[in-house]
């Protein structure tokens, strides 16, 4: 009986702890999913735009997989072989695969994580050879995080729900203990 109450108490405590830890989780979107960052299959110029259109990218807490709100959205460029991920500042440089753009941020090591901290379009190309011309480029339309998905509001709502659930579990455990003690007294009499 004591073990049962302890288990229920532990479950309730873990649920409350998870509510507070949840806000520290970051979401990684791996560009291209399992395919990664590479020259697209059949040199398809629509491969990466099609991939990016499957997701909604928001500043800050924008990732929403499995109804979980994350605090930070990070895009992961992962590759093998000879590639880069270069962020160009405008659509013209992106469309024209301008590897000589004056404003470019070059990431030359695989596994780079790029956080989206501002809304608007973020353009990335591969600067190696003709990889960009073959379709190795992606544009992210990052939108502002709406108030309803702000980390504090989401964390507060979830923590309130889990706290209430923990209280209910505790109350059920206490009630069960009281009823079990009452039943034992009736059996003894």
N, C-alpha and C positions, 0 to 999 in steps of 0.2 A: 504494500500500500504506500509506504513512504517512498519507494522507488518510483511508483507511478506519479506521485505528486512532484517529485524531483524532476522527472522527465518532462512533465507538462510545464513546470517552471522554467526549465532550461530552454524548451522550445520557444516559450514566450520571450525570454531574454534574448535569444538569438534573433528572433524576428525584429525586435526593437533595434538591436545592434546593426542588423542588415540595413535598416532604414537610414541610419546615420552614415554607414559606410558607402551606401549607394551613390552619394553625391561625389565621391572621389574617383569614380570609375570613368575612364576615357574610352571612347570608341575609335577603333581603327577601321577605316575602309581601305582595303587593299585594292589598288587600282587594277582593274581587269579581273578581279576575284582570283580564281585558281590559275588563270592564264598568266597573270602578273603583268609587268610592264615590258612589252616586247613588240617587235614589228607584228601587226595583227595578222591573223590567218588570211591567206589569199590577198594580202595587201589591202584589206578592206578599210576604206577611209571612214566607214560608219561603225566600226567595232567599238572604239572607246566612247564616241558620243552616245551610242546605244547603251553601253554599260552605265555611263553617268546619268542617263535619263531614267534609270531604274530607281534612283535614290533621290531623296530630297535633302540637300545640304543646307544647314543653317549655321549661323554664327553661334559659337558657344555651345549650348546644350542641345544641339540639333539632332544627334543620332537617336533614332527611335526604334531599335530592333526589339521585337518581342514585347512591345509596350513598355520598355524601360527607357527613361530619359537619361541621357548622359550629359556630363558637364562640359566636356571638350570633344570637339570633332577633329580627328587627325586623319589625314590621308597618307597612306603608306605606299610608297613607290618601291616595289620589290622586283628585282630582276637578276638574271644570270647573263653572263656574256658582256659584250661591250655596249653599254647604253648610258644615257644621262637622263635626268629630269630637269629641264630648265623652265623656270617660270618667266614668261614674257609678259609685258605690261599691257598690251592692247591686242585687239582682235586682228588688226592688220598684220602684226608680227606673227600671230598664231596662224592665220590663214595662209600667209606666204612662207611659213616655216623659216622665218628670219633668224638664223643662228648668230647673226652679227648685230642684233638689236643693241641699242645703247643701254637700255635698261633691262637687264636680264639677271636672274638669280639662278646660278648653276649648282645642281646637286649631282655629284659625280660618284657617289658611293651608294650601292644598293642598300635598301632597307631604310631609306630616309623617310622621316615622318614630318609632314608639313601641316601645321595647324591653320585652320581658317579663322582669322580674327576679325575680318571685315566682310561686309556683304558686297555683292557685285560679282562680276565674272573673274575667274582666276584661270589663266591659260598656261598649259604646260606642253612642252614639245621635247622630243629627243633630238640632241644636236649632233649625233653620230651619223656620218655619211648622209644617206638619203632616207633614213628611218622615218623622219617626220613626213616627207613627201609620200612615203608608203603607208601612212596612216597612224604612226606612233605619236599621237598627240591627243590631248583631252582638255576640254573646257568645263569648268565647274561653275554653275550658277548658284552662288551662295546667297541665301536670303536671310533677312534679320530673324532672330529668334522671337517668336511672339510671346506676349506676356503670359499666356496660359501654360507655356512650357518652360518658364523660367525656373532655374534650379531650386531657388528657395521655395517657391510656391509648390513645385512638384515634391520636393523633399519634405516640406511641411505637411502636405496632404497625405503622403505615403506614411510618414512617421506617425501622424495622428491616427491613421487607420490601423497601423500595426500595433500602436500602443493600446488602442481600444480592443483590438483582438487579443492582445496579451492579457489585458484586464479580464476579459471574458473567460479566457482559458484558466486564469487564476481562480476566478469565482467558481467555475465549474469544478475545479480541483478541490476547493474548500467545501463546496456543497456535497461532492461525492464523499469526502472524508466524514462530514457530519452525518450523512445518511448511513454510511457503513457503520459508524459508531452506534447509531440509533438501532440499526438492525441487529448488531451484536448484543445489545442490551435486551432486545426482545427475545433473542435466542436463549440467553442465559436465564431469563425469567421463565 
